[in-house]
Amino acid sequence: MQKRPHVQGYTPGERALDVFEKPEAGSWTEAFGLPTTPVSLRDIHDPGFFELEKEAVFRRSWLYVGRVERLPRRGSYFTKELPFLGVSALIVRGLDDHIRAFHNACSHRGNKLVWSDDPDRETAGSCRQFACKYHGWRFDLEGDVAYVHNAPEFFDLDPAELALPRIHCEVWAGFVFINLLDEPRETLREFLTPTVERLEDFPFERMTEAWVCEGVVKANWKVFIDAYQELYHVPYVHSKMNDPKAQATGSDKVPFMVPRFLRFGRHRMYSSGGPTANSEVRSSRPLDALFRSSLYGPIDPPDVGPLGEGINPGRLERWGLDNWMLYPNFTIQVWGLGWYTVYEHWPIDVDSHRFILSMYFVPPRNGFERLSQEHTVNTVREFVLQDYGSCQTLQQAVSRNPRDRYFLNDQEVLVRHLHHCVVEDVERYRRERAQEGGAGDAR
């Protein structure tokens, strides 16, 4: 793969910007081309906006649905339920090893084709054909109809018309994405922008030991993403996991600023310091020493080789992690100690969403390495639960507050950027509907 310089190789018209030091003008926000004025948070609590957002953002974007490790062999499959869009997707590895996606509905009378005990829950498995539980119709791994029960009783069946409807599906760096438009406006690589090639060399394929946690958060999907886009909140929300001595010196002296920012199109990232860089803030707990692991990962990391030229793009001397937030709802967090985390935020309605946290490690070689990984997993979960509560209280407060002007500081530039992109997409969609003669607002 040909390497691109940091700011070259972007698609025409795309604003490409690396900001690795505080701009001379003193504002990351202005350097990102964003206004510094107060923002409205209507987009997290207005039901009408949410209805438009579903179509303008989620149906038009490439959406991450799972890792290729979930499809280890020919015939492997899993389903992805997106009820807020009225979609059940079936992702399968065919006999030709090609990964495809289909709408998970039988062509006979539309019953859900693949499901287990509960049709509302996602499922996974392996097979050579998919058989409908209702009337026994079968489909092969390429989506073509393979068997129709009592076929002579039907009228003028055309096998081409009976094939499962395809969903556009592409794979990047082992991550499987789908696009729900009949004709996507851009390929997956175009959507991700060339800058995302910086991540492709990271050895994701070595890290197959997966830990998955999920739950329902009573907050808009963007609210929880915002919690991972700034560290301004860390001295307070995560105060119990910080060094009490550092806390006692005063919050302004707790050095929790994100030192590196990158914007590429609608996506964004930051780099942050590691355990050594944050030694003034993070206190080592007894269990950290016992299991030789912490929030940052196992202290004795596996040898996974180079992490890739695109990692730590600002070349921080004491680097700990990169947080890559891919529009709209998918985050990849790569850690300097040789593991990575994935965050997914799937809307349920305007004020709640399904949150999925997946953590990936190199498979442990012995019991102690497993305990070390498990301690990191539990520490990350503790961090997440602390954010979980603050996000729910924010949702309640904003939804009931007559205020429509909120004040973001320069460290919250990525928060501003996400909301700006979502509102921009919704307004563009609204204008297109108006030009087509549709209603300008959702009712």
LINNOR-V390343 format. One record per backbone hydrogen bond with DSSP energy under -1.0 kcal/mol. NH is the residue of the N-H (numbers start at 1). CO is the residue of the C=O. E is the energy in kcal/mol with one decimal. If there is no record, write none. Layout:
NH/CO/E, NH/CO/E
This chain:
14/11/-2.0, 17/263/-1.6, 19/261/-1.8, 26/23/-2.0, 31/27/-1.4, 32/28/-1.8, 33/30/-1.6, 34/29/-2.1, 39/406/-2.9, 44/41/-1.9, 45/42/-1.6, 46/42/-2.1, 50/46/-2.1, 51/47/-1.9, 52/48/-1.6, 53/49/-2.8, 54/50/-2.0, 56/52/-3.1, 57/53/-2.6, 58/53/-1.2, 59/54/-1.8, 63/178/-3.1, 65/176/-3.0, 66/176/-1.1, 68/174/-2.2, 70/67/-1.6, 71/68/-2.2, 75/93/-3.1, 76/73/-2.3, 77/125/-2.4, 78/91/-2.2, 79/123/-2.4, 80/89/-2.5, 82/87/-3.1, 85/82/-1.9, 87/82/-2.0, 89/80/-3.0, 90/102/-2.9, 91/78/-2.9, 92/100/-2.4, 93/76/-2.5, 94/98/-3.0, 97/94/-2.0, 100/92/-2.6, 102/90/-2.3, 103/165/-2.5, 104/88/-3.2, 105/103/-2.2, 106/111/-3.3, 110/106/-1.3, 121/118/-1.8, 125/77/-2.1, 127/75/-1.7, 130/139/-3.1, 132/137/-3.2, 136/132/-1.3, 138/147/-2.1, 139/130/-2.4, 140/144/-2.7, 143/140/-2.0, 146/138/-3.1, 147/138/-1.5, 151/148/-1.1, 153/150/-1.8, 154/151/-2.1, 161/158/-1.3, 164/143/-2.9, 167/101/-2.7, 170/177/-1.9, 172/175/-2.6, 175/172/-2.8, 176/66/-3.1, 177/170/-2.9, 178/63/-2.3, 179/168/-2.0, 191/187/-2.5, 192/188/-2.6, 193/189/-1.1, 196/193/-1.7, 197/194/-2.1, 198/195/-2.2, 199/196/-2.1, 202/199/-1.8, 204/202/-2.6, 206/203/-1.5, 207/204/-1.6, 209/361/-2.9, 211/359/-2.3, 213/357/-3.0, 215/355/-2.0, 217/353/-3.0, 219/217/-2.2, 223/220/-1.1, 225/221/-1.2, 226/222/-2.4, 228/225/-1.6, 229/226/-1.4, 234/231/-1.0, 236/233/-1.7, 237/233/-2.4, 238/234/-1.4, 239/236/-1.3, 241/238/-1.7, 242/239/-1.5, 243/281/-4.8, 247/243/-2.1, 248/244/-2.1, 250/247/-1.6, 253/250/-1.7, 254/251/-1.4, 256/254/-2.6, 260/271/-1.1, 261/19/-2.3, 262/269/-2.1, 263/17/-2.1, 264/267/-2.1, 265/15/-1.2, 267/264/-2.0, 268/325/-1.9, 269/262/-2.5, 270/323/-1.5, 271/260/-1.4, 272/321/-2.5, 274/318/-1.9, 278/274/-2.0, 279/276/-1.4, 281/278/-2.1, 282/278/-2.8, 289/285/-1.5, 290/286/-2.1, 291/287/-2.7, 293/288/-1.5, 294/297/-1.2, 297/294/-1.6, 299/292/-2.7, 304/302/-1.1, 315/312/-2.3, 320/272/-2.9, 321/272/-1.6, 322/334/-2.4, 323/270/-3.0, 324/332/-3.0, 325/268/-3.0, 326/330/-2.9, 330/326/-2.1, 331/343/-2.2, 332/324/-2.9, 333/341/-3.1, 334/322/-1.9, 335/339/-2.5, 336/320/-3.1, 338/335/-1.5, 340/360/-1.9, 341/333/-2.7, 342/358/-3.1, 343/331/-2.3, 344/356/-2.3, 345/329/-1.4, 346/354/-2.9, 348/352/-2.4, 349/352/-1.6, 352/349/-1.3, 353/217/-2.3, 354/346/-3.3, 355/215/-3.1, 356/344/-2.2, 357/213/-3.5, 358/342/-2.7, 359/211/-2.9, 360/340/-3.0, 361/209/-2.2, 370/366/-1.7, 371/367/-2.3, 372/368/-2.4, 373/369/-2.3, 374/370/-2.7, 375/371/-2.1, 376/372/-1.6, 377/373/-2.5, 378/374/-2.5, 379/375/-2.1, 380/376/-2.7, 381/377/-2.4, 382/378/-1.9, 383/379/-2.0, 384/380/-2.7, 385/381/-2.6, 386/382/-1.6, 387/383/-1.8, 388/384/-2.6, 389/385/-1.6, 390/386/-1.3, 391/387/-2.3, 392/388/-1.6, 393/389/-2.0, 394/390/-2.0, 395/391/-2.2, 396/392/-2.0, 397/393/-2.4, 398/394/-2.8, 399/395/-2.1, 400/396/-1.1, 406/39/-2.7, 412/409/-1.4, 413/410/-1.0, 416/412/-2.0, 417/413/-2.1, 418/414/-2.2, 419/415/-1.9, 420/416/-2.2, 421/417/-2.3, 422/418/-2.3, 423/419/-2.5, 424/420/-2.3, 425/421/-2.3, 426/422/-2.4, 427/423/-2.6, 428/424/-2.1, 429/425/-2.3, 430/426/-2.6, 431/427/-2.3, 432/428/-2.2, 433/429/-2.3, 434/430/-2.2, 435/431/-2.4, 436/432/-1.7, 437/434/-1.1, 438/433/-3.3
